[in-house]
């Protein structure tokens, strides 16, 4: 890697805005807000809207799309074509 052109890659705590769950990972993201982690060290805190803790796909609260209604809407609009 070319020296001096890459941002610093360091430990950062991400917090889910909805659930309040936090996790420690490494990132180039920066923040002026710091939080203390279980190991006693203070890390930058990044608050984000959606994580695996609150995303519908990962929590099992995913909606099922109305595919039957979409097919019927298509057939009403374009007809039932057999070719």
C-alpha positions in Angstrom: 0.0 0.0 0.0 1.1 3.5 -0.7 1.9 5.3 2.6 0.0 8.3 3.7 -3.0 8.0 1.4 -5.2 5.6 3.3 -7.4 6.5 6.3 -6.6 5.0 9.7 -8.2 1.6 10.2 -9.0 1.2 14.0 -11.5 -0.3 16.4 -14.9 1.5 16.4 -18.2 0.8 18.3 -21.4 0.8 16.2 -24.7 1.2 17.9 -28.1 0.4 16.4 -30.4 3.5 16.9 -33.6 1.4 17.1 -32.5 -1.4 19.5 -29.5 0.2 21.3 -27.4 -2.9 20.7 -23.7 -2.3 20.2 -20.8 -4.1 18.6 -17.1 -3.5 18.3 -15.4 -3.9 15.0 -12.7 -2.2 12.9 -13.5 0.6 10.5 -12.2 3.8 9.0 -15.3 5.7 10.1 -14.6 8.5 12.6 -16.6 10.2 15.3 -16.0 12.8 18.0 -18.3 10.8 20.4 -16.5 8.1 22.4 -17.9 5.3 24.5 -16.3 2.9 26.9 -16.3 -0.8 26.0 -16.3 -3.8 28.3 -12.5 -4.1 28.0 -12.1 -0.7 29.7 -11.0 1.1 26.6 -12.8 4.1 25.0 -13.6 3.8 21.3 -15.3 6.1 18.8 -19.1 5.6 18.7 -21.0 5.5 15.4 -24.8 5.4 15.7 -26.5 3.9 12.7 -30.2 3.4 11.7 -30.2 -0.3 10.7 -28.0 -3.3 11.7 -28.6 -7.0 11.8 -30.2 -6.4 15.3 -33.1 -4.4 13.7 -33.2 -5.3 10.0 -36.5 -7.2 9.2 -34.6 -9.9 7.2 -32.4 -10.8 10.1 -35.0 -10.5 12.9 -37.6 -12.6 11.1 -40.2 -9.8 10.8 -39.9 -9.7 7.0 -43.1 -9.0 5.1 -44.3 -11.3 2.4 -45.0 -9.5 -0.8 -48.4 -10.0 -2.5 -47.2 -11.7 -5.6 -50.6 -13.0 -6.6 -52.0 -9.5 -6.7 -49.1 -8.4 -8.8 -49.7 -11.2 -11.3 -53.4 -10.3 -11.5 -52.6 -6.6 -12.0 -50.3 -7.5 -14.8 -52.9 -9.7 -16.5 -55.6 -7.0 -16.2 -53.2 -4.5 -17.8 -51.7 -6.6 -20.5 -54.0 -9.5 -20.9 -53.2 -13.2 -20.7 -50.7 -13.7 -23.5 -49.9 -17.2 -24.5 -47.2 -16.4 -27.1 
